[in-house]
């Protein structure tokens, strides 16, 4: 699965020292994702063990008649939570791979989030949601990095997508304010996704005039809000339903199995 990180190489946005910091930041992101996955694996395994114990005890008490069916039903009840964990793990792997390779979107875990735009460009956030990057995936090198250029803008705090045009407000010193939830803005831009060229403006009034000249009414919104509108697709909703429905169906089948075994045991006891 492809991983993406903002690596600035264009002198307009930063120097080699900043590039090194971004590369370290990418390394931290990968380690963070691994930690998150490990955390969930351990947490869910503990939860499954607790659920298995409870289900085992309840099933054992409900089915009074001893025998092979009782043992089989209790064993099934104990294994059920762990089966759900395995299913959830397989689900996540499939979801992450498909979402990245087919829909070009992040897996939903970790500290990096990315999504495509209808005009062919993409948005990305790393670590924080108060600013992000607008870039053209077609001109970026393979390997998960975003290289600075005329068709890539970093430190974007406010954004508006209007067809083939992208308007925004950015913070050129965003890197030094990561984690501060800053709202600092020191320049504005208009990015033409057809030509791959972006124009810098020194004030909001200039950007408003530029947008009006293109026939657009400027309405900048927080980067995270715009990102959220494009990140979620029908695939996310469908995957969520699958994640919930299959364990629910399995639980219903388990309850049915317990009830039938209990009823059969009651009949045998009565005889």
KABELFEN-V320808 format. One record per run of one state. SS is the DSSP state (hx for helix, st for strand, lp for the rest). FROM is the first residue (numbers start at 1). TO is the last residue. If there is no record, write none. Layout:
# KABELFEN-V320808
SS&FROM&TO / SS&FROM&TO
This chain:
# KABELFEN-V320808
lp&1&4 / st&5&6 / lp&7&15 / hx&16&62 / lp&63&67 / hx&68&101 / lp&102&111 / st&112&116 / lp&117&121 / st&122&126 / lp&127&131 / st&132&135 / lp&136&136 / hx&137&139 / lp&140&144 / st&145&146 / lp&147&148 / st&149&149 / lp&150&151 / st&152&162 / lp&163&164 / st&165&170 / lp&171&173 / hx&174&177 / lp&178&186 / st&187&192 / lp&193&196 / st&197&201 / lp&202&203 / hx&204&213 / lp&214&220 / st&221&222 / hx&223&231 / lp&232&233 / hx&234&270 / lp&271&271
